[in-house]
Structure formats: structure tokens, C-alpha cells
Amino acid sequence: MKIEQTKDIRTANRMKIIETIVKNKAISRAKISELTGLNKATVSTIVKEWIDLDILRETDLGDSTGGRKPIMLMQIANAGYCISMDMGVTKIRVILTDLCNNIIETHNIPLVGNHFVTNYKQLYTLLDKLIDKMPPSSYGLVGIGVSVRGVVDLEGVIRNMPILKWRNIDIMNLLKERYHVPVFVNNDGNLMAISEQKNNPEYNNFSVINITDVISTGLVINGKLVQGHHGFANAVGHHTVNFNETHQCSCGKYGCWEQYCSNDAVIKEMNRHLEKPIREIEEFIALVKTQNPIAIEVLNKFARYLAVGISNIIFILDCEVIIINSIIVSAFPYIIPEVLKNIVLPITQTQDILISKLGENAALLGASEQCIYNFLSILANPQKNE
């Protein structure tokens, strides 16, 4: 039993050290010891192990604080690569990243109809090409991450993408069988939460709202991602906000938040009043900027419903902060004070709201982050995978 405990401690120390280096980008052995609380001998031994694995390298000397200049340690970014994809309702967005989560390539695949098999063939044709031309590296492709704008269970099965009517698709095993690497599948809101947690480590209790053609959310409580018993805890976009709605949501219910506050909802509302319909949310943004009165009214309605949804999240979770990723909110951040006015908070009377800086890559970077963490965990504990 003591031997097992020793192995567990060793694995935990390996992860603690590599996570510290990843977070700080360039750091000395002495600083690692200070930040982790591990003694210098342990740090030196484990750092050498990571160097021997081609995960770390020594780099230029750091700044001296009075004695000899320290040698800095950095992660080797091009030791391996990840592929991540965002399964949207009009296109599949694919990125290739290195082990520092830097984006190397970006590709967009327009969806052809809503038949999964046809679009999956398009997808793996692109993935095959990406893998074939990946630069040489020590580890090659270390994982594939999949972001889904729909309901994903804890086994990585796409249970429902309402707009496309994709149900019970085991995309994780399809990709594993073809590419023989670890595959992770999750809802885009959950993956955005992973990205935002890395970018905002000071928050332990927060919610992210990802507004695209649909609405997804990610919930973090006490530093842990909350997914619920089946994995559906983040489907806040389908909370009912209007019992009088007569038009059916894509999920089959009526009056869902997504029907009023998604990009698709905004475009539909605009087109009820326009002789020449718009197709892209950027067209709506352009109309607001030209002070089109219809667009201004639709923006105000969007802000009111945004406040309704945020109020529900606040009363359920009591977040430290809510982070919004929305092209509309990013274009018109001045609506945030108006949103705050419409949030009823009888207890605190306040709520911090941040606008995400990650843009359309937020969920994709969360997906690749999962792949990178899994890969480093395997290296940190090789006995587990023997």
C-alpha cells in the first residue's frame, strides 16, 4: 500500500510541476520550488524526467536577483499536436493546436444539409489531410476534442442537436476507431468554461454564457465544472422564459430562452420587419451601427431577454461573476448597464458581468485544453497505462 501511495504522490508532483510551468510559460527551478512547496531536489529530479520526455527544454538565463542567473524552463510547444472541432448548426470549425494551445491552422466546413453521415465524411477528409501534413514532432497527434452545440452525455454521445435533429451519435468512438487517439466530446458551454477558468483563475464560482445560433452555458462551482447526473446541467438555453409562446423551439418546448436571445432569434426577429431579409448576425450589427430604428428595438429586446436569463442563472448559482461570449454584446458593450438595471437582485443588488475576450475560439481552445491535460496526465503516470 505504501508503494502505491508513493507512486500516487510522485504522479501528483509531476503534474503539479508541469502545470506550474505551463501556467508561467518560462520559470526557474527555484521559482517552481517556491510556488509548489516541493523541495529543490524533488523539483530538479522531476524536471529532468520531463526534459527526457521531450516535453520541457532549458532556455535563456533569467534575471538575476543578486546571485547567479537562473536557467529558465519552457514547455516544448511543437512536441505534439491536438485537433479540435466545433460542431455548429451551419458549419464545422476545426483548429490544429500545439501543446501550448497555440492555434496553428483554422478551417471551416459548411454543413451540407443536416444528414450526419454526409457531413462526417467531409470532416474526416479534412482531418486526414491535417494529420498527413502535421509538422514532425516527438508525439504527433495526442488527442481530438469535439465541441457540440447541443446535449452531450457523460459518455461523450451527442444525445440531441435539436436544430439539425442529430440524436444518439457516438462520435467519440467513430473518431477513436479511425484515428487511434484519445477523443473528448463535450458541450460548447462546458468547454468555454474550461477556457475561461484558465484565463480567469481568480474566480472559483462563475457561469459562462455562449451566444451563437444557440445558447450554451458552462457552470463552475468551487473550481469544478458542473455537468449534472447525466451531463445536461448546462442546458440553460432551454429554460422557459415565456409560457405564452405559440411558436415551438427546436427542442420541442415553447418559450425557451434560446428563442429570444440567440443570434438566430435576433435574425428571425429582424426579418419579421424587413423587406430584404438578412442572413448573418454581422448584418444586424451593421444595421444597429447605422441607427436603424428596427435594429435598435431588436437590440433592446435582446438586452431585456438577456437580463431574464442571467437573473435565472444568478438565483440558481449565486455566481461570483458571469462571463458572456457574444458577438452582439462584444459589438455593443454599452448594453451591459441596461442589462444590469433589469436584473432583480433583492439580496446583493449587484452582479459582476464580464465580456469574454476569447471570441469564437473559446470552446475550441477548451476542447484542445482537455486533450493536452489528458496527454500530460498519461506521461505523468505511465504505470496507469501499461
C-alpha angles and dihedrals in degrees: 000000000000090000091054091048090050091052090049092050091048091051092048091050091050090053093044091054098045091046090052091051093046091050095048097038093207120030141152127240090245091054091048089053090050095048098043100037090231119136118255094249092056091047093050093049095049094043088055089052091054091047090051088052090056091242098111135036135189114244141181119328116272129229116293121236092198104303134059115330110259122239110240126224125216136179115252100240097194096050088103145346142232131207119211130181135191112214100211130174096252103023145008113238116204130190134184114212136181124230091275088058093248112153110243100173138006127200135178123206115193111222115247105217116310101288108124098207093055093050093043089057089053089049098051091045088060093043091051090054093046092052093045092056098039111129115257112273142163095256107017116200108006100178150339123234125198125199115197128195092214144047116320123179126219091266091061095253117143099235097179139357095179100196094049093034091229108158135177096358114164095206091157094066093040089059094041092054092050102040105024096221132111112281126199124194124189144149114275092240092057091048092048088053089055090052094046092048089058091047095043105036092160091075123077098170117045145124129221124207116202111195115193128122082322135022120251129174137197122206125203120185122179089350094304128112110243114216103156132228095305099022096259100106093113098059092112091137087074096053108122113250100163121041091184096061113126098187116084121238118231087254091062097253129103130241099016118169089241089064090067108027109037124097088250091054092051092051092048091050091050092049091056087069104033128087090206109046122223123224106189130055089230088067090056091049090051091052092052090051090055089051094246102181094220091050091048091053092047090050090052090050089049090053092050093052091043087058091050093054094044090051090056091050092048094052092047098045110015091218127199088223141355118220118204123201107191133136088215095052091043090053093047108027089161089080090071094081088050090050090050091052090058096049111098110214109166093174108044102010089211143073130183114230123187129190112228117244094201098080120186093344095063098100094037092055089048089053093052090044088060090051093049094048091049091049093050090046090055091051091047092054108031093161090066091062100041 
